[in-house]
Amino acid sequence: MPAIEVRDLSKIYRVYRKREGLLASVAGLFHRTYNEVRAVDGIRFQIEVGEMVAFLGPNGAGKTTTLKLLSGLIFPTSGEARVLGHIPWKRENAYRRRFSLVMGQKNQLWWDLPAQESFRLHKEIYRIEADDFTRRIDELTGLLEVRKLIGQPVRELSLGERMRMELIAALLHSPDVLLLDEPTIGLDVVSQRRVQEFLRYYQAERKTTVVLTSHYMKDVEALCKRAIIINEGEIKHDGPLEAIIDRFSKHKIMELQFAGADIPAELDRFGTIVESQPPRVKLEVPRNQIPEILSALLSKYAIEDVGVGERPLEEVIAEVFTHQGGSPEERSGEAVPASADS
């Protein structure tokens, strides 16, 4: 049985449309006009036990809404989802003990207390045995290199240190499913790498099912082999990460080094110059015209070195995000769920 199975899942919000002017505001007290926003629009996918999957999309695409549905924080408008055999929005205690949700922009630790006090609270909430609790604290603080910091008030920690504490709190009860929403947002390069290395090691050791949303493609490339791309509430791609470039990128990057100190003046007629550091230059060229363009360049100019490679993954994915949707959670304005039980 898949760890996560989603069928025709939808979440529709009604967003209050406020009109300008005093009279319109008064009229709005008696008759309100709403826009319908499909934050998630009939998506379906499944994730097997032990998979680590990237869930990608622009701001407002429906990523966070989907994770909230899978964690049971909100109710769907329609459709079905099962996580570890449970329906998330039933909010059964047996399910709550088997998953964790970490949101990079939300804190679950007490701000003015040391992290170890929040960890003790989690111990009681999840009914973790004393020996298991001590062992897991020792293991996780060692892996994340924060053992000496758990007695320090959370407000005194750096952003990177706080995020590592958040991960410890999320993993204390050894969840089978881990939902990560932008876990490295705002972190410096060193902190990002530490979190990446920890997640890669922990997931490989425990075979935890992980769903990761991130705008940092280095996170995605370092951790995930499969990606689901969502935009305007719909699934646009579900498959291997490397297949994204083959499917969506119509260009490649040709890197040339010319003999001499300069580059030819009319080089832009062969492609788009994306970087120029004479005598080296990078051209973006149509992938189906590479043999012809390369042959023409070699016959016309003295070239000492040439290479052809794929465009950066983040550029290709940015092009997939052609239309910017939006959910009420990521906009300003008053949002009212369309379904009565939401």
MARSEMAR-578852 format. One line per 2 residues: their letters; for each residue z negated, y, x of N, C-alpha, C. Coordinates in steps of 0.2 Angstrom, whole numbers. Each point is the difference from the previous one (the first is absolute). Example, Ala and Ser with C-alpha at 12.3 -4.5 7.8 and 13.67 -1.06 7.14 Angstrom:
<recs>
as) -39,-28,66,0,6,-4,0,6,4 | 4,5,-2,-1,6,4,-3,5,-4 .
</recs>
This chain:
<recs>
mp) 0,-6,4,0,6,-4,0,6,4 | 4,5,-1,0,6,4,-6,4,0 .
ai) -2,4,5,-6,3,0,0,6,-5 | 6,3,0,1,6,-5,7,-1,-4 .
ev) 0,0,-6,6,-1,-4,0,6,-5 | 6,4,0,1,5,-5,6,-1,-4 .
rd) -1,1,-6,6,-1,-5,1,6,-5 | 5,4,1,2,5,-5,-6,5,-1 .
ls) -3,2,6,-6,4,-1,2,7,0 | -3,4,-5,2,7,-1,-7,4,-1 .
ki) 0,6,2,-5,5,-1,3,7,-2 | -1,2,-6,3,6,-3,-5,5,-1 .
yr) 1,6,2,-5,5,-1,3,6,-4 | -4,3,-4,2,6,-4,-3,6,3 .
vy) 4,4,3,-2,6,4,1,6,-4 | -6,4,-1,0,6,-4,5,5,3 .
rk) 4,3,-4,5,5,2,-3,7,-3 | -3,4,5,-3,6,-2,5,6,0 .
re) 1,4,-5,4,5,0,-3,7,2 | 4,4,2,-2,7,3,-2,4,-6 .
gl) -4,5,1,-2,5,-4,-6,-1,-5 | -3,5,-2,-6,-1,-4,1,-3,-7 .
la) 5,2,-3,2,-3,-7,1,-7,1 | 4,-2,5,2,-7,1,-6,-4,2 .
sv) -5,3,4,-6,-4,1,-5,-1,-6 | 0,5,-4,-4,-1,-7,3,-5,-4 .
ag) 7,0,0,4,-5,-4,-1,-7,2 | -1,0,7,-1,-7,3,-7,-3,-2 .
lf) -5,4,-2,-6,-3,-3,1,-4,-6 | 5,1,-4,1,-3,-6,6,-5,0 .
hr) 5,2,5,6,-5,0,2,0,7 | -1,-6,3,1,-1,7,7,-4,1 .
ty) 3,2,5,7,-3,2,-1,-4,7 | 2,-6,0,-1,-5,5,7,-2,3 .
ne) 0,-1,7,5,-4,3,-2,-7,1 | 5,-4,0,-2,-7,2,2,-2,7 .
vr) -4,-2,4,1,-2,7,-1,-7,1 | 5,-4,2,0,-7,1,-2,-1,8 .
av) -7,0,1,-2,-1,7,2,-7,3 | 0,-5,-5,2,-7,2,4,-2,-6 .
dg) 6,-2,2,5,-2,-5,3,-7,0 | -4,-4,-3,2,-7,-1,2,-4,7 .
ir) -5,1,5,1,-3,6,-2,-8,0 | 3,-4,4,-2,-7,1,1,-2,7 .
fq) -5,-3,3,0,-3,7,-5,-5,0 | 0,-4,5,-6,-5,2,-1,0,7 .
ie) -6,-1,2,-2,0,7,-4,-6,1 | 2,-4,5,-3,-7,1,-7,1,4 .
vg) -4,-5,0,-6,0,3,1,1,8 | -4,5,3,1,1,7,5,4,2 .
em) 4,3,-4,5,5,2,-3,7,1 | 3,3,4,-1,7,1,6,4,-1 .
va) 0,4,-6,6,3,-3,-1,8,0 | 6,3,3,0,7,-1,2,3,-7 .
fl) -3,4,-3,2,3,-6,1,7,1 | 7,2,0,2,6,2,3,4,-5 .
gp) 0,7,1,3,5,-5,-2,7,1 | 4,5,-2,-2,7,1,-7,1,-4 .
ng) -2,6,1,-6,2,-4,2,1,-8 | -4,-3,-4,2,0,-7,4,-6,-2 .
ag) 1,-5,4,5,-5,-2,-3,-6,-4 | -7,0,0,-4,-5,-4,-4,-5,5 .
kt) 0,1,6,-4,-4,4,-7,-1,-1 | -3,6,0,-8,0,-2,-1,-2,-7 .
tt) 4,2,-4,-1,-3,-7,0,-7,-1 | 5,-3,4,1,-8,0,-7,-3,3 .
lk) -2,3,6,-6,-3,3,-6,1,-5 | 0,5,-4,-6,1,-4,1,-5,-6 .
ll) 6,-1,-2,1,-6,-5,-3,-6,2 | 2,-2,7,-1,-6,2,-8,-1,2 .
sg) -3,6,1,-8,-1,1,-4,1,-7 | 4,1,-5,-3,1,-7,-4,7,-1 .
li) 2,5,4,-3,6,-1,3,3,-6 | 6,-1,-2,4,3,-6,3,-6,-4 .
fp) 2,1,-6,3,-4,-4,7,1,0 | 4,-5,-1,8,1,0,2,2,-8 .
ts) 5,3,0,3,1,-7,3,-6,-3 | 3,-4,5,3,-7,-2,1,-4,6 .
ge) 2,-6,-1,1,-5,5,-6,-4,2 | 1,-4,5,-5,-5,3,-1,0,7 .
ar) -6,-1,2,-1,-1,7,-6,-5,1 | 0,-4,5,-5,-5,2,-1,1,7 .
vl) -6,0,2,-2,1,7,-5,-6,1 | 1,-5,4,-4,-6,2,-2,-3,-7 .
gh) 5,0,-5,-1,-3,-6,-4,4,-5 | -2,6,2,-4,4,-5,5,6,-3 .
ip) -1,2,-6,3,6,-2,-5,6,2 | 3,4,4,-5,6,3,-3,4,-4 .
wk) 3,2,-6,-3,5,-4,-6,-3,-5 | 0,-7,1,-6,-3,-4,-7,1,4 .
re) 1,2,6,-6,2,5,-5,-5,0 | 2,-6,1,-5,-6,0,-4,1,7 .
na) -6,-2,0,-4,1,6,3,-5,5 | 2,-6,-2,3,-5,4,6,3,4 .
yr) 4,4,-3,6,3,3,-3,6,5 | -4,4,-2,-3,6,4,-2,-3,7 .
rr) -3,-6,0,-2,-2,6,5,-3,5 | 6,0,-3,5,-3,4,6,5,3 .
fs) -1,6,-2,5,5,3,-4,6,2 | 4,4,4,-3,7,2,6,5,0 .
lv) -2,6,-2,5,6,0,-2,5,5 | 4,2,5,-2,5,5,5,6,-1 .
mg) -2,5,-2,4,6,-1,-1,5,6 | 5,2,4,-1,4,5,-3,7,-2 .
qk) 1,2,-6,-2,7,-2,-6,0,-4 | -3,-6,-1,-7,-1,-4,-5,-3,5 .
nq) -6,2,-1,-6,-3,3,-4,-4,-4 | -2,-6,3,-5,-4,-4,-7,0,3 .
lw) 0,3,6,-7,0,4,-3,7,-2 | -7,-1,0,-4,6,-1,0,5,5 .
wd) 2,6,-1,2,5,5,-6,2,4 | -6,1,-2,-6,2,4,-4,-5,2 .
lp) 2,-7,-1,-4,-5,2,4,-4,6 | -4,-4,4,4,-4,5,4,-5,-3 .
aq) 5,-2,3,5,-5,-3,-4,-7,-2 | -5,-1,4,-4,-7,0,-3,0,-7 .
es) -2,6,-3,-4,0,-6,5,-2,-6 | 6,3,1,6,-2,-5,1,-7,0 .
fr) 0,-3,6,2,-7,1,-6,-4,-3 | -6,2,0,-5,-4,-3,0,0,-8 .
lh) 3,6,-2,1,1,-7,6,-5,-2 | 5,-1,4,5,-5,-2,-2,-7,1 .
ke) -5,-1,4,-3,-7,1,-3,-2,-7 | -4,5,-3,-3,-2,-7,5,0,-5 .
iy) 5,4,0,5,0,-6,4,-6,0 | 2,-3,6,4,-6,1,-4,-6,1 .
ri) -7,1,0,-5,-6,1,2,-4,6 | 1,4,6,1,-4,6,-6,-2,3 .
ea) 0,-7,2,-6,-2,3,-2,3,7 | -6,1,1,-3,4,6,4,-3,6 .
dd) 0,-6,2,3,-2,6,7,1,0 | 4,0,-5,7,1,-1,1,8,2 .
ft) -4,4,-4,0,7,1,-1,2,7 | -5,-3,4,-1,2,7,6,-2,4 .
rr) 3,-6,-1,5,-3,4,6,5,-1 | 2,2,-6,6,4,-2,-1,7,3 .
id) -6,3,0,-1,6,2,2,0,8 | -3,-5,3,1,0,7,7,-2,2 .
el) 3,-4,-3,7,-1,1,5,6,-1 | -1,3,-6,5,6,-2,-2,6,5 .
tg) -6,1,1,-1,6,4,2,-1,7 | 0,-6,2,2,-1,7,8,0,0 .
ll) 3,-3,-4,7,1,0,3,7,-1 | -4,4,-4,3,7,-1,-4,5,5 .
ev) -4,-3,4,-3,4,6,-4,6,-3 | -4,-1,-5,-4,5,-3,-8,-3,-1 .
rk) -2,-5,4,-6,-3,0,-6,6,1 | 1,4,4,-5,5,2,0,6,-5 .
li) 5,0,-5,0,6,-4,-2,-1,-7 | -2,-7,-2,-2,-1,-7,-7,3,-2 .
gq) -4,2,5,-6,4,-2,1,7,0 | 6,3,1,1,7,0,3,2,-7 .
pv) -2,6,-3,2,2,-6,8,0,-1 | 2,-2,-5,8,0,-1,3,7,1 .
re) -3,5,-2,3,7,1,0,2,7 | -3,-3,5,0,1,7,6,-4,3 .
ls) 3,-4,-3,5,-4,3,7,3,0 | 4,-2,4,7,3,0,4,-4,-5 .
lg) 6,3,-2,4,-3,-5,1,-7,1 | 2,-2,7,2,-7,2,-6,-4,-1 .
er) -6,2,2,-6,-4,0,-2,-1,-7 | 1,5,-5,-2,-1,-7,5,-5,-3 .
mr) 6,0,2,5,-5,-3,-2,-7,2 | -2,-1,6,-2,-7,3,-6,-2,-4 .
me) -5,5,-2,-6,-2,-4,2,-2,-7 | 5,3,-2,3,-1,-7,3,-7,0 .
li) 3,-2,5,3,-7,0,-6,-5,1 | -5,1,3,-5,-4,1,-3,-1,-7 .
aa) -2,5,-4,-3,0,-6,5,-4,-5 | 6,0,1,5,-3,-5,0,-8,2 .
ll) -1,-2,6,1,-6,2,-7,-4,1 | -6,3,-2,-6,-4,1,0,-6,-4 .
hs) 3,0,-6,-1,-6,-5,6,-4,1 | 4,0,6,5,-4,1,5,-1,-6 .
pd) 3,6,-2,5,-1,-5,6,-4,1 | 3,-3,-5,6,-4,1,6,5,0 .
vl) 0,5,-4,5,5,-1,-2,7,3 | 4,3,4,-2,7,2,5,5,-1 .
ll) -1,5,-4,5,5,-2,-2,6,4 | 5,2,4,-1,6,4,5,6,-1 .
de) -3,5,-2,4,6,-2,-1,5,5 | 5,1,4,0,5,5,-6,0,5 .
pt) -1,-6,3,-7,-1,4,0,4,6 | 6,2,3,0,4,6,2,8,-1 .
ig) 0,2,-6,2,7,-1,-4,5,3 | 3,4,4,-4,5,4,-3,-2,6 .
ld) 1,-6,2,-3,-3,6,4,2,6 | -3,1,6,4,1,6,3,-7,2 .
vv) 4,1,5,4,-6,3,-5,-6,2 | -5,2,4,-5,-5,2,-3,-4,-6 .
sq) -3,4,-4,-3,-3,-6,5,-4,-4 | 6,2,-1,5,-4,-4,1,-6,3 .
rr) 0,0,7,2,-7,4,-6,-4,-1 | -6,2,0,-6,-4,0,0,-3,-7 .
vq) 1,4,-5,0,-3,-7,6,-5,-1 | 6,1,3,5,-5,0,-2,-6,3 .
ef) -2,0,6,-2,-6,4,-5,-4,-4 | -5,4,-3,-6,-4,-3,3,-4,-6 .
lr) 4,4,-4,3,-3,-6,5,-6,1 | 4,0,6,4,-5,2,-4,-6,2 .
yy) -5,1,3,-5,-6,3,-4,-3,-6 | -3,5,-4,-4,-3,-6,4,-4,-5 .
qa) 6,3,-2,4,-3,-5,3,-7,3 | 2,0,6,2,-7,3,-6,-5,1 .
er) -6,2,1,-5,-4,0,-3,-3,-7 | 0,5,-4,-3,-2,-7,6,-2,-5 .
kt) 6,2,1,6,-2,-4,-2,4,-7 | -2,6,1,-1,4,-6,6,3,-3 .
tv) 1,0,-6,6,3,-3,-1,8,0 | 5,4,3,-1,7,1,6,3,-3 .
vl) -1,6,-4,5,4,-2,-1,7,3 | 5,2,4,-1,7,3,4,5,-2 .
ts) -2,6,-2,4,6,-1,-1,4,6 | 5,3,3,-1,5,5,7,4,1 .
hy) -1,6,2,6,4,2,1,0,7 | -4,-3,4,1,-1,7,4,-7,1 .
mk) 6,1,2,4,-6,1,-2,-4,6 | -4,3,5,-2,-4,5,-6,-5,-2 .
dv) -3,2,-5,-5,-5,-4,4,-6,-3 | 5,2,-3,4,-5,-4,3,-5,5 .
ea) 4,3,5,3,-4,5,-5,-5,4 | -6,3,1,-4,-4,4,-4,-6,-4 .
lc) 0,1,-6,-4,-5,-4,4,-4,-5 | 5,2,-3,4,-3,-5,7,-3,1 .
kr) 1,-6,-2,7,-2,0,4,1,-6 | -4,1,-6,3,1,-6,-1,7,-3 .
ai) 4,3,-3,-1,6,-3,3,0,-8 | -4,3,-4,2,2,-7,0,8,0 .
ii) 6,2,-2,1,7,-1,0,2,-7 | -4,5,-2,0,2,-7,2,8,0 .
ne) 4,2,-5,1,7,-1,1,1,-7 | -3,5,-2,1,2,-7,-3,-6,-5 .
ge) -5,-3,3,-3,-5,-4,4,-7,0 | 6,0,3,4,-7,0,0,-3,7 .
ik) 1,-6,1,1,-4,6,7,1,2 | 1,3,6,7,1,3,1,-5,5 .
hd) -5,-3,3,2,-5,5,-6,-5,1 | 1,-6,1,-6,-5,1,3,-5,4 .
gp) -2,0,7,3,-5,4,-3,2,7 | 4,-4,5,-2,1,7,0,8,2 .
le) -4,2,5,0,7,2,6,2,3 | 3,-5,5,6,2,3,6,0,-4 .
ai) 0,-3,-6,5,0,-4,1,7,-3 | -5,4,0,1,7,-3,5,4,4 .
id) 1,-1,6,5,4,4,7,-3,-1 | 0,-6,0,7,-3,-2,2,2,-7 .
rf) -4,0,-5,2,1,-6,1,8,-2 | -4,4,3,0,7,-2,3,5,5 .
sk) 1,-2,6,2,4,6,8,-1,1 | 4,6,-1,7,-1,1,2,3,7 .
hk) -5,1,4,1,3,7,-4,-4,5 | 3,1,6,-4,-2,6,0,6,5 .
im) -4,-1,5,-1,5,5,4,-3,7 | 4,4,2,4,-1,6,-3,4,6 .
el) -2,-2,5,-3,4,5,5,-1,6 | 2,6,3,5,0,5,-2,4,6 .
qf) 2,-2,6,-1,4,6,6,1,3 | 2,7,1,7,2,3,-1,1,7 .
ag) 6,-1,3,0,1,8,0,8,0 | -4,2,5,0,8,1,-6,3,-4 .
ad) -1,6,0,-6,3,-2,1,3,-7 | 6,0,-3,1,2,-7,2,-5,-5 .
ip) 0,2,-6,3,-5,-5,6,4,-3 | 5,-4,-3,6,2,-2,-1,5,-6 .
ae) 4,5,-1,-1,6,-5,1,-3,-7 | 5,-4,-1,2,-3,-6,-3,-6,-2 .
ld) -5,-2,2,-3,-6,-1,-2,-1,-7 | -2,5,-4,-2,0,-7,5,-3,-5 .
rf) 6,0,3,5,-3,-5,0,-8,0 | -4,-3,4,-1,-7,0,-6,-2,-4 .
gt) -5,5,-1,-6,-2,-4,-4,6,0 | -6,-1,-2,-5,6,-1,-5,-1,6 .
iv) 0,6,4,-4,0,6,-8,1,-2 | -4,-5,1,-7,0,-2,-4,2,6 .
es) 2,-1,6,-4,3,6,5,1,6 | -1,5,3,4,2,6,-4,2,6 .
qp) 0,-4,5,-3,2,7,5,-2,5 | 5,4,1,5,-1,5,-2,-3,7 .
pr) 3,-5,2,6,-3,-3,0,-6,-5 | -6,0,-3,-2,-5,-5,1,3,-7 .
vk) 2,-4,-5,1,2,-6,-1,-5,-5 | -3,1,-6,0,-5,-5,4,2,-6 .
le) 4,-5,-2,4,2,-6,-1,-5,-6 | 0,3,-6,-1,-4,-6,7,-2,-2 .
vp) 2,-6,-1,6,-2,-1,0,-5,-6 | 5,-1,-4,1,-5,-5,0,-7,3 .
rn) -4,-4,-3,-1,-7,3,6,-4,0 | 4,1,-5,7,-3,-1,5,2,4 .
qi) -1,6,4,5,3,4,-2,0,8 | -5,-4,1,-2,0,7,5,-2,5 .
pe) 4,-6,-1,5,-2,5,5,5,1 | 3,3,-5,5,5,1,-2,7,3 .
il) -6,2,-2,-3,6,4,-2,-1,7 | -2,-6,2,-2,-2,6,6,0,5 .
sa) 5,-3,-3,7,-1,3,3,7,2 | 0,4,-5,2,7,1,-3,4,5 .
ll) -7,-1,0,-4,4,5,1,-3,7 | 1,-6,1,1,-3,7,7,2,2 .
sk) 4,0,-4,7,2,2,1,7,2 | -4,4,-3,1,8,1,-5,3,5 .
ya) -6,-3,1,-5,3,4,-3,-5,6 | -2,2,5,-4,-4,5,-7,-1,-2 .
ie) -1,-6,-2,-7,-1,-2,-3,-6,4 | -6,2,3,-4,-4,4,-4,-6,-3 .
dv) -3,2,-6,-4,-5,-4,1,2,-7 | -1,-6,-4,0,1,-7,-4,-5,-3 .
gv) -3,1,-6,-4,-4,-4,0,1,-7 | -1,-5,-4,1,1,-8,-7,-3,-3 .
ge) -3,4,-4,-6,-3,-3,-1,3,-7 | -5,-3,-3,-1,2,-7,-4,7,-1 .
rp) 1,3,-5,-4,6,-1,-7,-2,-2 | -5,5,2,-7,-1,-1,-1,-2,-8 .
le) -5,-5,0,-1,-3,-7,-2,6,-5 | -4,5,3,-3,5,-5,5,4,-2 .
ev) 6,1,4,5,4,-3,4,-3,-5 | 1,-7,0,4,-4,-5,-4,0,-6 .
ia) -7,-1,0,-4,0,-6,0,7,-3 | 0,5,4,0,7,-3,6,1,-4 .
ev) 5,-3,2,7,0,-4,-1,-4,-7 | -4,-5,1,0,-4,-6,-4,4,-6 .
ft) -5,4,3,-4,4,-5,4,6,-2 | 6,-1,-3,4,5,-2,-3,5,-5 .
hq) -3,-3,-5,-3,4,-6,-7,0,1 | -3,6,-1,-7,0,1,-3,0,-8 .
gg) -3,-6,-1,-4,0,-7,-6,3,1 | -5,-2,-5,-7,2,1,-4,-3,-6 .
sp) -6,-2,2,-5,-2,-5,-5,6,-1 | -3,0,-6,-5,5,-1,-6,0,5 .
ee) -1,-6,3,-6,0,5,2,5,6 | 6,0,1,2,4,6,3,7,-1 .
rs) -1,2,-6,3,7,-2,-6,4,-3 | 1,6,-1,-5,4,-3,2,0,-8 .
ge) -5,1,-4,1,-1,-7,-4,-5,-3 | -1,0,-7,-4,-4,-4,4,-6,-2 .
av) -3,-6,2,4,-6,-1,-4,-4,-6 | 3,-3,-5,-3,-4,-5,4,-6,0 .
pa) -3,-6,1,3,-7,0,3,-1,-7 | 6,-3,0,4,-1,-6,-3,-5,-4 .
sa) -3,-5,3,-3,-5,-4,-8,1,-2 | -2,-2,-5,-7,2,-3,-5,-3,5 .
ds) 1,-6,2,-5,-3,4,0,2,7 | 4,5,3,0,2,7,-5,5,1 .
</recs>
